[in-house]
Amino acid sequence: MTLKEYLKSSVFGVQLLMAITLIGVIGYFFMHWLTFTTDHGNEITVPDLRKMSEQQVEDAVDELNLEYVLLDSVDYNSQFPKHTVVEQDPLPGSKVKVNRKIYIKINSSGFTMVRIPNIIEKTYRQAVPTLKSLGLEEGTISYKPYIGKDMVLEMHWNGKKLNPGDKVFKSSKIDLVLGDGNVGFDETQLDTTAVPEPIPADGQ
């Protein structure tokens, strides 16, 4: 039997049909196996853990067959209760698999204290970044006569004058007194000592 005759024979047709059926069956079971191993269609939506205590987080993730990992605590954020979640990864609403770890950061118990840097006679542009690098915030700005324009002359916090090295709470607002670039006329600096009258030449 020639190849052409064989390809036209019923034997080849039956064998071809069997091969196609076998490939289809193998493909079907492979796709089901792949779905099972990747847990396709059974993804879990990550809950919003922010503002939850660690115990509440544990209860929430256990119900969803998830896990959590406490990374560390962050500087106190007044928008969140103490000892509650401030940040989480993955974010709320993300789709994850069973037993996925959720990484969280907890709000600290309160503001830490920082020392006031020496920014006296520094320019405003130099002073503000220095304060912010320490977690402090810029408060109100006022001016008084001084030859150095925008030069820091005084620092205040809650109405109290500060000196370099004083401690305040982190995130405090520091009020600054700056020079206005003008030299004011101060009458108290005048020499008011009486000038003696000249003695007449004839002694009278």
Disulfide bonds with the S-S distance in Angstrom:
none
